Amino acid sequence: MSKRDHSGKRKASGRGSGERGNKGQSKGKAPIQKSGAGKNSKNSEGIRLNKYIANSGICSRREADLYIETGQVTVNNKVVNEMGYRVKPGEEVRFDGRRISPEPATFVLLNKPKGVATTSSESKGLTVMDIIANATKAKVKPFGRLGRNATGLLLFTNDDAFRQKFSKKGIDRLFHIELDKNLKAPDLQAISEGLKIEGKDVKVEEVSYVNNAPKKEVGLRIKHTGNSVIRSIFEHLGYNVVKVDCVTLGPLTKKDLPRGRYRQITEDEISLFSRL
């Protein structure tokens, strides 16, 4: 198991040139015709070009589509502007003139300590990216957020498909929450049934008192990827949140992962997410 390391800042992923324009064609490179690209798009071999670019850490798949459309991507020195084009093994892909290659899908799990920001910005003091700096060379980023003073499980990945899938449907997370006073039974019931906060419906999967603990300690299961929704729920009912700890994240738990430590996720664990 890897140890916590604060020895260096991890740079945020760049997306290459910020200029958009048909640079490839301006250099006299003939575009790949749609007739040829269409055959590749129907072929199951290879990886879709936008995913190839996203996995290289340049940008998201949606942004990659824009770069492809504006002629900033070449395959074997020919501009490709067909969205469904598939990159086959051995083909050379360049973004804005620079050769790129996709990273394998990588997942890192951190048991986040208190007082650490969930960001890649270097202006926020100690961040989660500092802690996992030596976990992998892949350009992983946090999936979801935990507040600076929140603790518990936080997932990092460079897998764009995973992000898109679970950003829409959410990942079931169980939180151990401590309030400034006992949670009243009617308020517990109201949370269970769902609340309307600032005109928006807020629903949870499950809520209950923590066994053998004061009634100010609550277990809350929710699929939101953010952290602020938890405070919004309880502040709406007149409570202040003292502690937030994420104890499970989808099929993953804190077992054998002390606070401040991280580990890479196994292939078997990754496959469990496909069942969610």
Legacy VTK file of the C-alpha trace (Angstrom):
# vtk DataFile Version 3.0
C-alpha trace
ASCII
DATASET POLYDATA
POINTS 276 float
0.000 0.000 0.000
1.375 3.378 -0.951
2.063 6.026 1.639
0.910 9.610 1.637
3.265 11.867 -0.241
3.211 15.679 -0.296
6.481 16.026 -2.181
5.274 17.885 -5.236
2.473 19.638 -7.043
0.697 17.823 -9.808
0.017 19.973 -12.827
-3.518 20.159 -14.174
-4.053 18.510 -17.538
-3.545 20.828 -20.471
-5.633 20.746 -23.594
-2.944 21.892 -26.017
-3.395 24.989 -28.128
-6.315 27.199 -27.209
-6.671 28.368 -30.833
-9.167 26.700 -33.048
-8.788 26.707 -36.765
-8.216 24.430 -39.693
-4.466 24.342 -39.191
-4.036 20.866 -40.641
-5.613 21.781 -43.980
-3.733 25.087 -44.137
-0.516 23.058 -44.317
-1.758 21.265 -47.403
-2.806 18.025 -45.721
-5.731 16.502 -47.545
-8.659 15.517 -45.326
-9.561 11.862 -45.061
-12.697 11.463 -47.111
-15.917 10.524 -45.361
-16.289 7.454 -47.540
-13.135 5.955 -46.034
-13.916 7.158 -42.516
-17.375 5.684 -42.732
-15.943 2.230 -43.208
-13.778 2.648 -40.140
-16.688 3.968 -38.088
-18.639 0.819 -38.810
-15.683 -1.321 -37.924
-15.562 -2.402 -34.289
-11.758 -2.452 -34.369
-9.917 0.376 -32.671
-11.049 3.236 -30.453
-13.228 6.201 -31.399
-11.101 9.231 -32.176
-12.767 11.526 -29.636
-12.233 8.960 -26.872
-8.621 8.491 -27.983
-8.059 12.245 -27.577
-9.913 12.419 -24.249
-7.913 9.489 -22.849
-4.714 11.322 -23.768
-5.650 14.003 -21.211
-6.116 16.809 -23.742
-9.800 17.520 -23.105
-13.229 15.917 -22.743
-14.810 13.853 -25.521
-17.300 16.629 -26.241
-14.493 19.155 -26.643
-12.563 16.660 -28.766
-15.455 16.620 -31.242
-15.000 20.362 -31.744
-11.269 20.008 -32.371
-11.908 17.181 -34.839
-14.531 19.242 -36.641
-12.180 22.219 -37.005
-9.365 20.138 -38.488
-6.899 20.174 -35.602
-6.552 16.378 -35.484
-4.636 14.231 -37.951
-4.293 10.476 -38.313
-1.231 9.304 -40.251
-0.648 12.931 -41.306
-4.126 13.350 -42.808
-6.811 15.558 -41.300
-9.773 13.604 -39.935
-13.058 15.425 -39.454
-15.348 12.400 -39.365
-16.860 12.041 -35.876
-17.172 8.254 -35.962
-13.623 7.558 -37.109
-11.909 4.735 -35.207
-8.185 4.763 -34.576
-6.657 1.365 -35.296
-3.519 -0.013 -33.615
-0.358 1.453 -35.106
-1.972 4.626 -36.443
-0.294 7.914 -35.512
-2.605 10.582 -34.061
-1.555 14.210 -33.716
-3.398 17.039 -31.993
-2.433 20.509 -33.188
0.769 18.999 -34.588
1.777 17.131 -31.429
1.675 13.340 -31.308
-0.600 11.982 -28.594
-1.375 8.551 -27.181
-4.181 7.435 -24.877
-3.497 6.244 -21.370
-5.036 3.044 -20.054
-8.063 3.625 -17.853
-6.729 4.252 -14.341
-8.608 4.516 -11.045
-7.198 5.640 -7.690
-9.073 5.565 -4.387
-8.109 7.977 -1.599
-9.275 8.074 2.008
-9.233 11.864 2.150
-8.038 13.555 5.355
-9.545 16.738 6.774
-8.242 20.140 5.678
-7.407 19.169 2.084
-9.080 20.778 -0.933
-10.610 18.705 -3.733
-9.095 20.622 -6.642
-6.172 20.624 -9.057
-5.540 24.348 -8.536
-2.146 25.175 -7.089
-3.491 28.284 -5.360
-5.660 26.390 -2.871
-2.936 25.163 -0.512
-2.677 21.419 0.121
-4.897 19.506 -2.315
-5.892 15.916 -2.947
-3.712 16.011 -6.078
-0.665 16.581 -3.854
-1.508 13.495 -1.804
-1.868 11.149 -4.789
0.993 12.733 -6.797
2.957 9.458 -6.814
-0.020 7.123 -7.232
0.149 7.004 -11.030
1.624 8.773 -14.047
-1.829 8.852 -15.658
-3.599 12.222 -15.787
-6.330 11.344 -13.294
-8.750 13.886 -11.820
-11.203 13.681 -8.904
-14.633 12.291 -9.706
-17.085 14.106 -7.454
-16.120 16.361 -4.573
-15.587 16.381 -0.842
-15.419 19.685 1.032
-12.100 20.777 2.514
-13.155 19.673 6.005
-14.946 16.514 4.834
-13.179 13.150 5.011
-13.514 9.733 3.449
-13.508 8.054 0.070
-12.713 10.021 -3.068
-12.227 8.465 -6.503
-9.842 9.657 -9.230
-9.853 8.531 -12.862
-8.829 9.448 -16.403
-11.667 7.369 -17.897
-13.908 9.817 -19.743
-16.597 7.204 -20.475
-16.844 6.416 -16.763
-17.200 10.118 -15.967
-19.944 10.646 -18.500
-21.916 7.600 -17.387
-21.844 8.263 -13.653
-22.105 12.047 -13.888
-25.574 11.440 -15.292
-26.741 8.615 -13.029
-24.614 9.295 -9.956
-22.752 6.872 -7.716
-24.302 5.618 -4.508
-22.287 7.032 -1.571
-22.871 6.458 2.138
-21.956 9.306 4.493
-21.549 9.326 8.269
-22.703 12.789 9.323
-22.496 14.522 12.684
-24.789 17.490 13.416
-24.613 20.208 16.049
-27.712 18.786 17.771
-29.935 15.730 17.744
-31.915 15.202 14.537
-35.647 15.215 15.313
-37.670 12.230 14.136
-40.025 14.365 11.960
-36.998 15.889 10.220
-35.533 12.440 9.652
-38.821 11.426 8.046
-38.894 14.583 5.909
-35.419 13.847 4.562
-36.441 10.272 3.817
-39.479 11.413 1.832
-37.548 14.078 -0.085
-37.240 17.846 0.261
-37.728 20.827 -2.000
-34.845 23.260 -1.500
-34.780 26.536 -3.418
-37.309 25.137 -5.841
-35.378 21.926 -6.524
-36.360 18.416 -5.432
-33.646 16.774 -3.327
-33.981 13.039 -2.829
-31.849 10.607 -0.879
-31.583 6.838 -1.184
-31.705 6.209 2.562
-31.298 8.019 5.879
-31.187 6.707 9.442
-29.710 7.269 12.876
-26.319 5.641 13.458
-26.619 2.560 15.665
-25.397 2.927 19.243
-24.616 6.632 18.777
-26.275 9.929 19.764
-29.137 10.994 17.506
-27.019 13.813 16.135
-25.091 11.165 14.168
-26.812 10.170 10.935
-26.143 7.801 8.048
-27.132 9.262 4.666
-27.018 7.396 1.370
-27.170 9.643 -1.688
-26.219 9.609 -5.384
-25.226 13.244 -5.816
-21.562 13.625 -6.816
-21.165 16.937 -4.977
-20.759 17.573 -1.268
-22.667 20.834 -0.778
-26.043 19.111 -1.139
-25.529 17.424 2.239
-25.090 20.720 4.057
-28.027 22.174 2.125
-30.316 19.382 3.358
-29.576 19.888 7.025
-29.241 23.666 6.973
-32.668 23.778 5.320
-34.032 22.071 8.440
-32.104 24.230 10.919
-29.038 22.085 11.654
-25.322 22.756 11.253
-23.133 19.976 9.891
-20.119 19.329 12.122
-18.527 16.348 10.331
-18.941 14.588 6.984
-17.229 11.266 6.258
-17.780 9.224 3.082
-17.600 5.587 4.208
-18.632 3.778 1.000
-18.479 4.764 -2.666
-20.416 2.432 -4.938
-18.948 -1.041 -4.262
-15.838 0.385 -2.570
-15.256 0.696 1.179
-12.568 2.100 3.479
-11.469 -1.385 4.540
-7.658 -1.521 4.913
-7.316 2.072 3.694
-6.270 4.368 6.567
-6.969 8.094 6.457
-4.587 9.909 4.112
-3.626 6.764 2.172
-4.527 5.759 -1.387
-4.455 2.717 -3.636
-5.199 1.813 -7.228
-8.472 0.049 -7.938
-8.271 -3.546 -9.167
-9.866 -4.729 -12.418
-12.315 -6.835 -10.415
-13.424 -3.753 -8.469
-13.780 -1.730 -11.666
-16.001 -4.442 -13.131
-18.351 -4.075 -10.149
-19.196 -0.552 -11.300
-20.578 -1.950 -14.569
-23.319 -3.618 -12.536
-24.509 -0.352 -11.005
LINES 1 277
276 0 1 2 3 4 5 6 7 8 9 10 11 12 13 14 15 16 17 18 19 20 21 22 23 24 25 26 27 28 29 30 31 32 33 34 35 36 37 38 39 40 41 42 43 44 45 46 47 48 49 50 51 52 53 54 55 56 57 58 59 60 61 62 63 64 65 66 67 68 69 70 71 72 73 74 75 76 77 78 79 80 81 82 83 84 85 86 87 88 89 90 91 92 93 94 95 96 97 98 99 100 101 102 103 104 105 106 107 108 109 110 111 112 113 114 115 116 117 118 119 120 121 122 123 124 125 126 127 128 129 130 131 132 133 134 135 136 137 138 139 140 141 142 143 144 145 146 147 148 149 150 151 152 153 154 155 156 157 158 159 160 161 162 163 164 165 166 167 168 169 170 171 172 173 174 175 176 177 178 179 180 181 182 183 184 185 186 187 188 189 190 191 192 193 194 195 196 197 198 199 200 201 202 203 204 205 206 207 208 209 210 211 212 213 214 215 216 217 218 219 220 221 222 223 224 225 226 227 228 229 230 231 232 233 234 235 236 237 238 239 240 241 242 243 244 245 246 247 248 249 250 251 252 253 254 255 256 257 258 259 260 261 262 263 264 265 266 267 268 269 270 271 272 273 274 275
